[in-house]
């Protein structure tokens, strides 16, 4: 089941964190770890709906509802130990137009970095900075965006490294994400070189393209692989959610490619009860763009996206006694797929709930980074300074 994080205001937390592009505050949930991890002292997001969701779930955490470019150092309390930035990914996504960090939305990273520079000028820079984004950042702008982010951090005196983590190792949800992690004045667990599963071939290829000056300040951060996941998609689904009528179901099934149709028919013929996921995608065949419904029955949901994102809303497919039923994934189910506790307050609108979760970071992934990387580095650093 999803982990149950402590409230953001737990006074037992050893370190402080600021959460930028905070959305509904899921990164903070992963950082808290039952009070033994971080206490969020400031959050920021420009989106009004996300700001409402954040306040509903973290009422005691100060939130600045504004563009990150407008946040000033005097609004940041003290010297935070960690600053987290899940900056917008639309312009660097593999599914998007690839406008790069110079584009308006993903360029918001530089607003965040301007704030980090302001804190640094006052001697209050965080010892850990985390940028979470889509893996498309590795190749966006022909690799120049990734190099620019790493270069900015190295120029500020940080050691930088990156990991590619898929939420599917913890949750029944395939969600690969890139985590660029910079540390200054402390030493996190590291390896001598890249190693699977967290240093993927595309990450090592991006590293190989970096200039020598950045490689000299690079760390292959070490993180333990979690135990084998024993939770599958069926376990997080709500019972008795209405399915589509026959006409709507057949309209969707008509979008199956011959390969996916054959897979579905084989499951129908087996007589087994199987639960899977599906979503629509635009595929090009013979120069024509076609709407395709793509299925998976491997116990995982596909990567959650916002309803207006690179793919449409995700569907649940239930095959039983040779019959096929389809319905939409609910907002609560999406929250469970992100590792969110049942007490988390979702927006009343299903579309808003799906958007909130589709833009978020998976809680257990952040928790794993916190346990395995952030806390060891900061704890050792505190002991060395004592």
ROZAKE-303082 format. One record per residue (C-alpha): y, z, x; residue in three letters. Coordinates in pm, 1 decimal. Last residue first. Layout:
! residues N
mise y=Y	z=Z	x=X	r=ALA
...
END
This chain:
! residues 386
mise y=1907.2	z=1497.8	x=3054.4	r=UNK
mise y=1987.0	z=1129.7	x=3118.6	r=UNK
mise y=1624.8	z=1043.8	x=3194.8	r=UNK
mise y=1508.6	z=1224.1	x=2879.3	r=UNK
mise y=1756.5	z=1030.1	x=2664.8	r=UNK
mise y=1648.1	z=698.9	x=2817.4	r=UNK
mise y=1282.1	z=781.8	x=2764.8	r=UNK
mise y=1357.4	z=855.4	x=2399.0	r=UNK
mise y=1567.5	z=540.1	x=2360.2	r=UNK
mise y=1303.1	z=309.3	x=2505.5	r=UNK
mise y=1007.5	z=475.2	x=2332.2	r=UNK
mise y=1198.6	z=477.5	x=1999.7	r=UNK
mise y=1299.6	z=110.8	x=2008.6	r=UNK
mise y=971.1	z=-46.4	x=2120.8	r=UNK
mise y=646.4	z=58.6	x=1955.5	r=UNK
mise y=757.6	z=288.6	x=1678.7	r=UNK
mise y=1074.6	z=100.5	x=1588.3	r=UNK
mise y=925.4	z=-243.8	x=1635.1	r=UNK
mise y=633.5	z=-146.2	x=1411.5	r=UNK
mise y=869.6	z=-2.9	x=1149.2	r=UNK
mise y=1072.9	z=-325.1	x=1150.2	r=UNK
mise y=756.1	z=-522.4	x=1081.8	r=UNK
mise y=647.2	z=-269.1	x=819.0	r=UNK
mise y=975.1	z=-323.8	x=625.1	r=UNK
mise y=966.9	z=-703.4	x=599.5	r=UNK
mise y=1314.8	z=-851.2	x=651.0	r=UNK
mise y=1520.3	z=-969.1	x=354.5	r=UNK
mise y=1658.7	z=-1298.9	x=224.7	r=UNK
mise y=1367.1	z=-1372.2	x=-9.0	r=UNK
mise y=1367.6	z=-1010.1	x=-123.2	r=UNK
mise y=1725.9	z=-1015.9	x=-251.6	r=UNK
mise y=1687.4	z=-1367.9	x=-388.5	r=UNK
mise y=1372.7	z=-1268.9	x=-576.2	r=UNK
mise y=1547.6	z=-967.5	x=-726.4	r=UNK
mise y=1849.2	z=-1178.7	x=-823.9	r=UNK
mise y=1626.2	z=-1436.6	x=-995.3	r=UNK
mise y=1433.1	z=-1164.3	x=-1176.1	r=UNK
mise y=1759.3	z=-1016.8	x=-1305.4	r=UNK
mise y=1759.8	z=-638.8	x=-1341.7	r=UNK
mise y=1829.1	z=-593.1	x=-972.4	r=UNK
mise y=1558.4	z=-394.8	x=-791.2	r=UNK
mise y=1555.6	z=-19.1	x=-740.5	r=UNK
mise y=1308.1	z=88.0	x=-472.0	r=UNK
mise y=1080.8	z=359.1	x=-608.9	r=UNK
mise y=777.2	z=132.7	x=-581.0	r=UNK
mise y=814.4	z=126.5	x=-201.8	r=UNK
mise y=901.8	z=-197.0	x=-25.8	r=UNK
mise y=651.9	z=-364.1	x=207.2	r=UNK
mise y=800.6	z=-713.3	x=174.0	r=UNK
mise y=504.8	z=-829.6	x=-35.6	r=UNK
mise y=564.6	z=-527.8	x=-256.3	r=UNK
mise y=920.8	z=-646.2	x=-313.8	r=UNK
mise y=795.9	z=-993.9	x=-405.0	r=UNK
mise y=560.2	z=-836.3	x=-657.4	r=UNK
mise y=851.2	z=-646.3	x=-806.4	r=UNK
mise y=1055.3	z=-966.8	x=-831.1	r=UNK
mise y=775.7	z=-1144.8	x=-1014.3	r=UNK
mise y=570.7	z=-1439.0	x=-887.3	r=UNK
mise y=567.8	z=-1712.2	x=-1148.5	r=UNK
mise y=264.2	z=-1793.4	x=-1355.1	r=UNK
mise y=-43.6	z=-2012.4	x=-1336.1	r=UNK
mise y=-385.4	z=-2008.9	x=-1503.3	r=UNK
mise y=-686.7	z=-2217.0	x=-1403.6	r=UNK
mise y=-1022.5	z=-2207.0	x=-1585.1	r=UNK
mise y=-1362.5	z=-2238.8	x=-1419.4	r=UNK
mise y=-1468.2	z=-1891.3	x=-1526.8	r=UNK
mise y=-1162.4	z=-1750.8	x=-1348.9	r=UNK
mise y=-901.4	z=-1914.8	x=-1126.9	r=UNK
mise y=-567.5	z=-1733.9	x=-1105.0	r=UNK
mise y=-271.3	z=-1903.2	x=-936.1	r=UNK
mise y=48.0	z=-1704.8	x=-870.2	r=UNK
mise y=364.3	z=-1906.8	x=-820.4	r=UNK
mise y=650.5	z=-1907.1	x=-568.7	r=UNK
mise y=1000.6	z=-1998.9	x=-661.6	r=UNK
mise y=1128.9	z=-2327.3	x=-524.6	r=UNK
mise y=1126.4	z=-2423.2	x=-160.5	r=UNK
mise y=1395.9	z=-2450.8	x=106.5	r=UNK
mise y=1615.8	z=-2199.4	x=-72.0	r=UNK
mise y=1765.5	z=-2181.3	x=-421.5	r=UNK
mise y=1506.4	z=-1938.6	x=-560.3	r=UNK
mise y=1526.1	z=-1747.3	x=-230.5	r=UNK
mise y=1226.8	z=-1785.2	x=-7.8	r=UNK
mise y=911.9	z=-1582.1	x=36.5	r=UNK
mise y=680.3	z=-1724.0	x=301.3	r=UNK
mise y=350.8	z=-1814.9	x=137.1	r=UNK
mise y=143.2	z=-1545.0	x=-23.7	r=UNK
mise y=-167.1	z=-1441.4	x=161.4	r=UNK
mise y=-526.8	z=-1375.2	x=55.8	r=UNK
mise y=-649.5	z=-1706.3	x=197.2	r=UNK
mise y=-639.2	z=-1893.7	x=-133.3	r=UNK
mise y=-344.9	z=-2125.5	x=-67.2	r=UNK
mise y=-204.6	z=-2390.7	x=-294.7	r=UNK
mise y=61.7	z=-2660.2	x=-254.9	r=UNK
mise y=237.0	z=-2814.9	x=-554.0	r=UNK
mise y=399.5	z=-3137.7	x=-439.4	r=UNK
mise y=724.8	z=-3300.2	x=-547.1	r=UNK
mise y=736.2	z=-3644.2	x=-385.0	r=UNK
mise y=991.5	z=-3811.2	x=-161.2	r=UNK
mise y=913.1	z=-4175.7	x=-94.9	r=UNK
mise y=899.8	z=-4343.8	x=246.3	r=UNK
mise y=526.2	z=-4402.8	x=227.0	r=UNK
mise y=479.3	z=-4032.5	x=158.1	r=UNK
mise y=749.5	z=-3771.3	x=200.9	r=UNK
mise y=685.6	z=-3417.1	x=82.2	r=UNK
mise y=913.8	z=-3199.3	x=-129.1	r=UNK
mise y=755.2	z=-2860.1	x=-179.5	r=UNK
mise y=647.3	z=-2659.7	x=-477.4	r=UNK
mise y=483.9	z=-2323.6	x=-438.9	r=UNK
mise y=137.5	z=-2181.4	x=-479.2	r=UNK
mise y=-43.9	z=-1852.1	x=-429.1	r=UNK
mise y=-404.5	z=-1754.2	x=-480.2	r=UNK
mise y=-636.7	z=-1540.5	x=-687.7	r=UNK
mise y=-1004.1	z=-1626.7	x=-707.8	r=UNK
mise y=-1266.6	z=-1541.1	x=-967.9	r=UNK
mise y=-1580.6	z=-1727.9	x=-876.6	r=UNK
mise y=-1743.3	z=-1991.5	x=-1097.1	r=UNK
mise y=-1804.9	z=-2210.8	x=-792.5	r=UNK
mise y=-1697.7	z=-2524.3	x=-980.5	r=UNK
mise y=-1345.2	z=-2391.0	x=-1027.5	r=UNK
mise y=-1318.3	z=-2313.2	x=-655.8	r=UNK
mise y=-1430.3	z=-2665.7	x=-568.9	r=UNK
mise y=-1184.0	z=-2808.7	x=-822.0	r=UNK
mise y=-898.6	z=-2621.8	x=-655.8	r=UNK
mise y=-987.3	z=-2750.7	x=-311.4	r=UNK
mise y=-1020.2	z=-3106.9	x=-443.2	r=UNK
mise y=-679.1	z=-3080.4	x=-608.5	r=UNK
mise y=-527.5	z=-2958.4	x=-282.3	r=UNK
mise y=-662.8	z=-3259.0	x=-94.7	r=UNK
mise y=-572.6	z=-3512.1	x=-366.0	r=UNK
mise y=-214.3	z=-3377.3	x=-368.9	r=UNK
mise y=-126.3	z=-3143.4	x=-652.3	r=UNK
mise y=185.7	z=-3227.1	x=-856.2	r=UNK
mise y=-16.2	z=-3280.1	x=-1177.6	r=UNK
mise y=-105.6	z=-2910.8	x=-1152.7	r=UNK
mise y=256.7	z=-2822.2	x=-1224.5	r=UNK
mise y=280.8	z=-3031.4	x=-1540.2	r=UNK
mise y=-64.4	z=-2907.5	x=-1641.2	r=UNK
mise y=53.3	z=-2546.8	x=-1625.5	r=UNK
mise y=361.0	z=-2624.4	x=-1832.9	r=UNK
mise y=153.0	z=-2794.7	x=-2103.7	r=UNK
mise y=-114.4	z=-2525.4	x=-2108.8	r=UNK
mise y=126.9	z=-2236.5	x=-2154.0	r=UNK
mise y=242.8	z=-2052.2	x=-1846.1	r=UNK
mise y=104.9	z=-1709.3	x=-1770.4	r=UNK
mise y=227.7	z=-1376.6	x=-1905.7	r=UNK
mise y=212.9	z=-1080.9	x=-1662.3	r=UNK
mise y=-72.1	z=-856.3	x=-1774.4	r=UNK
mise y=-135.3	z=-680.9	x=-1446.0	r=UNK
mise y=113.9	z=-671.4	x=-1157.5	r=UNK
mise y=2.1	z=-825.6	x=-829.5	r=UNK
mise y=-5.7	z=-628.1	x=-504.3	r=UNK
mise y=-383.4	z=-607.2	x=-462.2	r=UNK
mise y=-441.2	z=-975.5	x=-544.5	r=UNK
mise y=-240.1	z=-1080.1	x=-239.6	r=UNK
mise y=-461.4	z=-903.8	x=11.5	r=UNK
mise y=-451.5	z=-565.9	x=185.8	r=UNK
mise y=-697.3	z=-488.2	x=465.7	r=UNK
mise y=-478.1	z=-589.6	x=761.3	r=UNK
mise y=-656.3	z=-559.2	x=1095.3	r=UNK
mise y=-502.6	z=-291.4	x=1309.8	r=UNK
mise y=-156.7	z=-368.5	x=1449.9	r=UNK
mise y=-103.1	z=-558.5	x=1776.3	r=UNK
mise y=75.0	z=-333.9	x=2024.8	r=UNK
mise y=422.9	z=-436.4	x=2135.9	r=UNK
mise y=542.5	z=-526.9	x=2484.4	r=UNK
mise y=879.9	z=-687.6	x=2545.0	r=UNK
mise y=871.0	z=-984.8	x=2780.5	r=UNK
mise y=1203.3	z=-907.2	x=2941.2	r=UNK
mise y=1471.0	z=-1155.9	x=3051.7	r=UNK
mise y=1760.6	z=-1089.5	x=3289.1	r=UNK
mise y=1651.9	z=-1330.8	x=3563.8	r=UNK
mise y=1549.1	z=-1577.5	x=3292.8	r=UNK
mise y=1911.7	z=-1585.6	x=3178.7	r=UNK
mise y=2048.0	z=-1680.5	x=3521.7	r=UNK
mise y=1765.1	z=-1932.1	x=3568.5	r=UNK
mise y=1880.0	z=-2139.2	x=3270.6	r=UNK
mise y=1670.2	z=-2124.5	x=2950.8	r=UNK
mise y=1439.3	z=-2415.6	x=2870.8	r=UNK
mise y=1125.5	z=-2222.0	x=2967.9	r=UNK
mise y=1225.9	z=-1945.2	x=2725.5	r=UNK
mise y=1227.4	z=-2195.2	x=2439.2	r=UNK
mise y=877.9	z=-2311.4	x=2538.4	r=UNK
mise y=762.3	z=-1948.8	x=2555.0	r=UNK
mise y=891.9	z=-1896.9	x=2201.7	r=UNK
mise y=729.1	z=-2215.0	x=2071.4	r=UNK
mise y=398.0	z=-2115.1	x=2233.4	r=UNK
mise y=415.2	z=-1775.8	x=2059.7	r=UNK
mise y=500.7	z=-1449.1	x=2229.7	r=UNK
mise y=403.9	z=-1199.9	x=1960.0	r=UNK
mise y=35.0	z=-1286.1	x=1920.6	r=UNK
mise y=-11.3	z=-1356.3	x=2204.7	r=UNK
mise y=112.5	z=-1272.1	x=2552.0	r=UNK
mise y=414.4	z=-1371.6	x=2759.0	r=UNK
mise y=447.2	z=-1227.5	x=3110.3	r=UNK
mise y=446.4	z=-906.1	x=3309.9	r=UNK
mise y=467.0	z=-701.9	x=2990.2	r=UNK
mise y=737.1	z=-469.1	x=2865.4	r=UNK
mise y=791.2	z=-129.3	x=2707.3	r=UNK
mise y=1166.0	z=-69.1	x=2678.6	r=UNK
mise y=1396.9	z=37.0	x=2961.8	r=UNK
mise y=1736.9	z=189.4	x=2897.2	r=UNK
mise y=2089.7	z=126.4	x=3024.8	r=UNK
mise y=2129.0	z=-186.5	x=2816.2	r=UNK
mise y=1875.7	z=-332.7	x=2576.2	r=UNK
mise y=1866.1	z=-665.8	x=2392.3	r=UNK
mise y=1611.6	z=-767.6	x=2129.4	r=UNK
mise y=1587.1	z=-1115.7	x=1979.2	r=UNK
mise y=1350.7	z=-1094.3	x=1683.1	r=UNK
mise y=1220.7	z=-1424.2	x=1545.5	r=UNK
mise y=1045.0	z=-1431.9	x=1209.0	r=UNK
mise y=710.4	z=-1553.0	x=1079.1	r=UNK
mise y=654.4	z=-1466.2	x=710.8	r=UNK
mise y=303.6	z=-1514.2	x=572.6	r=UNK
mise y=264.8	z=-1245.0	x=309.6	r=UNK
mise y=-35.5	z=-1023.3	x=246.0	r=UNK
mise y=125.5	z=-750.2	x=461.2	r=UNK
mise y=86.7	z=-609.7	x=812.3	r=UNK
mise y=-26.5	z=-902.4	x=1028.2	r=UNK
mise y=108.0	z=-1139.7	x=762.9	r=UNK
mise y=459.1	z=-1015.2	x=842.0	r=UNK
mise y=457.5	z=-1261.8	x=1130.6	r=UNK
mise y=636.9	z=-1149.1	x=1445.5	r=UNK
mise y=794.3	z=-1374.4	x=1705.9	r=UNK
mise y=924.8	z=-1163.8	x=1991.2	r=UNK
mise y=1233.3	z=-1195.7	x=2205.0	r=UNK
mise y=1382.0	z=-1066.3	x=2527.7	r=UNK
mise y=1720.5	z=-962.3	x=2661.4	r=UNK
mise y=1840.7	z=-728.9	x=2933.4	r=UNK
mise y=2199.0	z=-644.5	x=2849.1	r=UNK
mise y=2504.1	z=-653.9	x=3075.1	r=UNK
mise y=2752.4	z=-818.0	x=2840.9	r=UNK
mise y=2685.7	z=-1157.4	x=3002.3	r=UNK
mise y=2318.2	z=-1106.2	x=2923.0	r=UNK
mise y=2395.7	z=-1060.1	x=2552.4	r=UNK
mise y=2619.6	z=-1365.6	x=2532.7	r=UNK
mise y=2363.6	z=-1572.0	x=2722.2	r=UNK
mise y=2082.1	z=-1477.1	x=2485.0	r=UNK
mise y=2287.6	z=-1592.8	x=2186.3	r=UNK
mise y=2401.4	z=-1910.4	x=2363.1	r=UNK
mise y=2050.1	z=-1992.8	x=2486.5	r=UNK
mise y=1912.4	z=-1966.6	x=2134.3	r=UNK
mise y=2193.5	z=-2186.1	x=2002.3	r=UNK
mise y=2148.5	z=-2442.9	x=2281.4	r=UNK
mise y=1781.8	z=-2503.3	x=2205.7	r=UNK
mise y=1831.3	z=-2859.0	x=2083.4	r=UNK
mise y=2102.2	z=-2730.0	x=1848.9	r=UNK
mise y=1837.8	z=-2526.0	x=1670.4	r=UNK
mise y=1513.5	z=-2511.2	x=1869.1	r=UNK
mise y=1450.1	z=-2138.2	x=1901.7	r=UNK
mise y=1673.6	z=-2064.1	x=1601.4	r=UNK
mise y=1410.2	z=-2234.5	x=1386.7	r=UNK
mise y=1205.7	z=-1916.6	x=1425.7	r=UNK
mise y=1411.3	z=-1765.8	x=1145.0	r=UNK
mise y=1640.4	z=-1477.5	x=1228.1	r=UNK
mise y=1654.5	z=-1114.3	x=1336.1	r=UNK
mise y=1909.4	z=-1012.8	x=1599.8	r=UNK
mise y=1856.5	z=-666.7	x=1747.0	r=UNK
mise y=2095.8	z=-478.3	x=1973.8	r=UNK
mise y=1987.5	z=-163.3	x=2158.5	r=UNK
mise y=2204.9	z=58.3	x=2378.1	r=UNK
mise y=2489.0	z=27.9	x=2131.7	r=UNK
mise y=2841.7	z=-25.3	x=2267.7	r=UNK
mise y=3076.8	z=272.3	x=2236.6	r=UNK
mise y=3274.2	z=252.7	x=2563.2	r=UNK
mise y=3587.5	z=132.8	x=2382.1	r=UNK
mise y=3565.6	z=-220.5	x=2519.8	r=UNK
mise y=3195.8	z=-218.5	x=2428.3	r=UNK
mise y=3277.0	z=-141.7	x=2065.3	r=UNK
mise y=3508.6	z=-443.6	x=2053.8	r=UNK
mise y=3246.2	z=-661.5	x=2217.9	r=UNK
mise y=2994.1	z=-554.5	x=1953.9	r=UNK
mise y=3250.4	z=-644.8	x=1684.5	r=UNK
mise y=3296.4	z=-991.2	x=1834.4	r=UNK
mise y=2916.2	z=-1021.9	x=1836.4	r=UNK
mise y=2900.1	z=-959.9	x=1461.7	r=UNK
mise y=3163.4	z=-1226.4	x=1400.5	r=UNK
mise y=2969.0	z=-1450.5	x=1637.1	r=UNK
mise y=2658.1	z=-1404.3	x=1426.0	r=UNK
mise y=2860.7	z=-1527.7	x=1127.7	r=UNK
mise y=2816.9	z=-1874.0	x=1277.7	r=UNK
mise y=2494.3	z=-1883.9	x=1079.0	r=UNK
mise y=2700.0	z=-1925.8	x=762.2	r=UNK
mise y=2984.2	z=-2146.8	x=881.4	r=UNK
mise y=2802.1	z=-2389.7	x=1108.3	r=UNK
mise y=2852.7	z=-2342.8	x=1481.3	r=UNK
mise y=2527.8	z=-2144.6	x=1491.9	r=UNK
mise y=2330.1	z=-2455.6	x=1408.1	r=UNK
mise y=2375.4	z=-2722.2	x=1141.2	r=UNK
mise y=1999.6	z=-2753.9	x=1115.9	r=UNK
mise y=2005.2	z=-2908.8	x=768.1	r=UNK
mise y=1746.2	z=-2669.6	x=639.7	r=UNK
mise y=1369.3	z=-2629.6	x=635.4	r=UNK
mise y=1343.3	z=-2548.7	x=1006.5	r=UNK
mise y=1610.8	z=-2287.9	x=940.6	r=UNK
mise y=1911.9	z=-2277.9	x=1169.7	r=UNK
mise y=2184.9	z=-2336.8	x=911.5	r=UNK
mise y=2025.2	z=-2126.4	x=640.7	r=UNK
mise y=1949.5	z=-1827.3	x=864.1	r=UNK
mise y=2224.2	z=-1581.2	x=782.4	r=UNK
mise y=2243.4	z=-1289.9	x=1029.1	r=UNK
mise y=1985.9	z=-1013.7	x=1017.1	r=UNK
mise y=2189.4	z=-802.8	x=1259.5	r=UNK
mise y=2077.2	z=-455.9	x=1371.7	r=UNK
mise y=2288.9	z=-226.4	x=1588.2	r=UNK
mise y=2114.6	z=55.9	x=1772.3	r=UNK
mise y=2224.0	z=380.8	x=1938.2	r=UNK
mise y=2550.3	z=392.1	x=1747.4	r=UNK
mise y=2851.5	z=526.5	x=1941.4	r=UNK
mise y=3071.2	z=715.0	x=1698.3	r=UNK
mise y=3144.4	z=583.1	x=1350.7	r=UNK
mise y=3216.0	z=211.5	x=1310.4	r=UNK
mise y=3529.8	z=144.7	x=1103.8	r=UNK
mise y=3754.2	z=176.3	x=1412.6	r=UNK
mise y=3557.4	z=-109.9	x=1569.0	r=UNK
mise y=3678.2	z=-358.1	x=1305.4	r=UNK
mise y=3489.1	z=-535.9	x=1025.8	r=UNK
mise y=3674.3	z=-847.7	x=904.3	r=UNK
mise y=3450.2	z=-1097.1	x=1085.2	r=UNK
mise y=3153.1	z=-925.2	x=920.1	r=UNK
mise y=3284.1	z=-1052.4	x=586.4	r=UNK
mise y=3322.1	z=-765.7	x=342.3	r=UNK
mise y=3138.1	z=-498.0	x=146.9	r=UNK
mise y=3149.8	z=-216.7	x=402.5	r=UNK
mise y=2875.1	z=29.4	x=318.6	r=UNK
mise y=2864.4	z=400.9	x=401.5	r=UNK
mise y=2513.0	z=540.3	x=341.9	r=UNK
mise y=2487.5	z=810.1	x=73.8	r=UNK
mise y=2400.5	z=578.6	x=-215.3	r=UNK
mise y=2119.0	z=402.4	x=-28.1	r=UNK
mise y=1910.1	z=241.9	x=-305.1	r=UNK
mise y=2174.7	z=161.7	x=-564.0	r=UNK
mise y=2435.8	z=109.5	x=-292.2	r=UNK
mise y=2221.6	z=-152.9	x=-122.8	r=UNK
mise y=2145.3	z=-331.6	x=-447.9	r=UNK
mise y=2515.3	z=-347.5	x=-534.7	r=UNK
mise y=2597.2	z=-480.2	x=-186.8	r=UNK
mise y=2326.0	z=-741.2	x=-229.1	r=UNK
mise y=2486.2	z=-862.0	x=-550.9	r=UNK
mise y=2833.2	z=-870.0	x=-391.5	r=UNK
mise y=2729.9	z=-1063.7	x=-79.4	r=UNK
mise y=2945.7	z=-988.6	x=227.0	r=UNK
mise y=2717.6	z=-727.2	x=379.3	r=UNK
mise y=2774.4	z=-424.3	x=600.5	r=UNK
mise y=2599.0	z=-95.8	x=670.8	r=UNK
mise y=2707.2	z=218.2	x=853.1	r=UNK
mise y=2554.1	z=548.0	x=966.9	r=UNK
mise y=2189.6	z=450.4	x=923.2	r=UNK
mise y=1975.8	z=737.1	x=1049.7	r=UNK
mise y=1704.0	z=630.8	x=1288.4	r=UNK
mise y=1349.5	z=736.7	x=1373.2	r=UNK
mise y=1180.4	z=1065.8	x=1299.8	r=UNK
mise y=1315.0	z=1097.3	x=944.9	r=UNK
mise y=1009.7	z=952.6	x=776.9	r=UNK
mise y=1022.7	z=629.3	x=970.7	r=UNK
mise y=1392.2	z=549.0	x=934.9	r=UNK
mise y=1404.2	z=209.5	x=1108.1	r=UNK
mise y=1178.9	z=34.9	x=857.7	r=UNK
mise y=1391.8	z=148.3	x=565.4	r=UNK
mise y=1704.4	z=44.5	x=755.7	r=UNK
mise y=1571.1	z=-308.6	x=790.2	r=UNK
mise y=1515.5	z=-312.4	x=414.9	r=UNK
mise y=1878.1	z=-230.0	x=332.7	r=UNK
mise y=1925.2	z=-444.8	x=22.7	r=UNK
mise y=2115.9	z=-709.2	x=215.0	r=UNK
mise y=2216.4	z=-554.8	x=547.0	r=UNK
mise y=2399.0	z=-847.1	x=706.0	r=UNK
mise y=2479.4	z=-569.5	x=955.8	r=UNK
mise y=2284.9	z=-243.8	x=980.8	r=UNK
mise y=2428.0	z=27.1	x=1204.4	r=UNK
mise y=2187.5	z=275.9	x=1362.6	r=UNK
mise y=2180.4	z=637.1	x=1473.5	r=UNK
mise y=1912.6	z=826.6	x=1664.0	r=UNK
mise y=1689.2	z=1133.4	x=1629.3	r=UNK
mise y=1656.4	z=1132.7	x=1252.3	r=UNK
mise y=1605.5	z=1479.7	x=1106.8	r=UNK
mise y=1919.5	z=1448.9	x=892.9	r=UNK
mise y=1749.7	z=1213.1	x=649.7	r=UNK
mise y=2038.6	z=1009.8	x=505.8	r=UNK
mise y=1854.6	z=678.5	x=481.8	r=UNK
mise y=1590.1	z=833.7	x=261.2	r=UNK
mise y=1241.2	z=843.9	x=411.0	r=UNK
mise y=1016.2	z=540.8	x=411.8	r=UNK
mise y=707.6	z=508.8	x=192.6	r=UNK
mise y=488.1	z=238.1	x=342.7	r=UNK
mise y=362.7	z=-36.0	x=113.6	r=UNK
mise y=0.0	z=0.0	x=0.0	r=UNK
END
